[in-house]
């Protein structure tokens, strides 16, 4: 029997802020550094969903390519997320975003 689909929300990730995630099949370890919540555009609101962005931080220089990545939380939870490297003005790290809209 297939597992029930459980939609991801910002609240799903709140307990993981500051936690480490291993990128499956790679050497990267990313830390969930921030969750940004947004209001939906007028006419696109849904009572059951609030758009949000996850911001992950990783090591500088060795940038992951944009695309689907499987991230394994240090507690064993696994998430398939579309990560995009983003401009990171702070030295010593590279940030990535996963957008849920």
C-alpha positions in Angstrom: 0.0 0.0 0.0 1.3 3.5 -0.9 2.0 6.0 1.8 -0.4 8.9 2.1 0.8 12.2 0.6 1.6 14.7 3.3 2.0 18.3 2.0 5.1 20.2 3.2 4.4 23.5 5.0 6.7 26.0 6.7 5.7 24.5 10.0 7.1 21.2 8.9 10.5 22.7 8.8 10.4 25.0 11.9 11.9 22.4 14.2 14.7 21.9 11.7 16.1 25.4 11.7 19.8 25.2 12.4 19.9 21.4 11.7 22.1 19.6 9.2 21.0 17.8 6.1 23.2 15.5 4.1 22.8 15.7 0.3 22.2 12.2 -0.9 24.9 10.9 -3.2 27.2 13.8 -2.5 29.6 15.3 -0.1 27.6 18.4 0.8 26.1 19.0 4.2 23.6 21.9 4.3 22.2 23.7 7.3 18.6 25.0 7.3 19.3 28.6 8.2 16.0 30.4 7.6 12.3 30.1 6.7 10.6 33.0 4.9 6.8 33.0 4.8 4.9 35.0 2.2 1.3 36.0 1.5 -0.1 34.6 -1.7 -0.8 37.0 -4.6 -4.3 38.3 -4.7 -6.6 35.8 -6.4 -4.2 32.9 -5.6 -4.8 32.6 -1.9 -5.6 29.1 -0.5 -6.9 28.6 3.0 -4.9 25.4 3.3 -1.5 26.7 2.1 0.9 29.6 2.8 3.8 30.1 0.4 7.3 29.9 1.9 11.0 29.6 1.1 13.6 27.5 2.8 17.1 29.0 2.9 20.0 26.5 3.3 23.6 27.3 3.9 26.5 25.2 2.7 30.2 25.5 2.1 31.5 28.1 -0.4 33.1 27.3 -3.7 31.7 23.8 -4.3 28.3 24.9 -5.5 25.5 22.3 -6.0 23.8 22.6 -9.4 20.2 23.7 -9.5 17.8 20.8 -9.4 16.2 18.1 -7.4 18.2 17.0 -4.4 17.4 14.4 -1.7 18.2 15.8 1.7 18.5 13.6 4.7 18.0 15.3 8.1 20.2 14.3 10.9 17.2 12.6 12.6 16.7 10.3 9.5 13.8 12.3 7.8 14.2 12.5 4.0 13.0 15.4 1.8 13.2 15.7 -2.0 13.6 19.4 -2.7 14.3 21.5 -5.7 17.3 23.6 -4.7 18.6 26.8 -6.4 21.9 28.3 -5.5 21.4 32.0 -4.8 23.6 35.1 -4.5 25.3 34.9 -1.1 27.0 38.2 -0.1 28.3 36.7 3.2 31.8 35.3 2.9 32.4 31.7 3.9 29.2 30.1 2.7 26.9 29.4 -0.2 23.1 29.7 0.2 20.4 27.8 -1.6 16.6 28.2 -1.7 13.7 25.8 -2.0 10.6 27.7 -3.0 7.1 26.4 -2.1 4.3 28.5 -3.8 
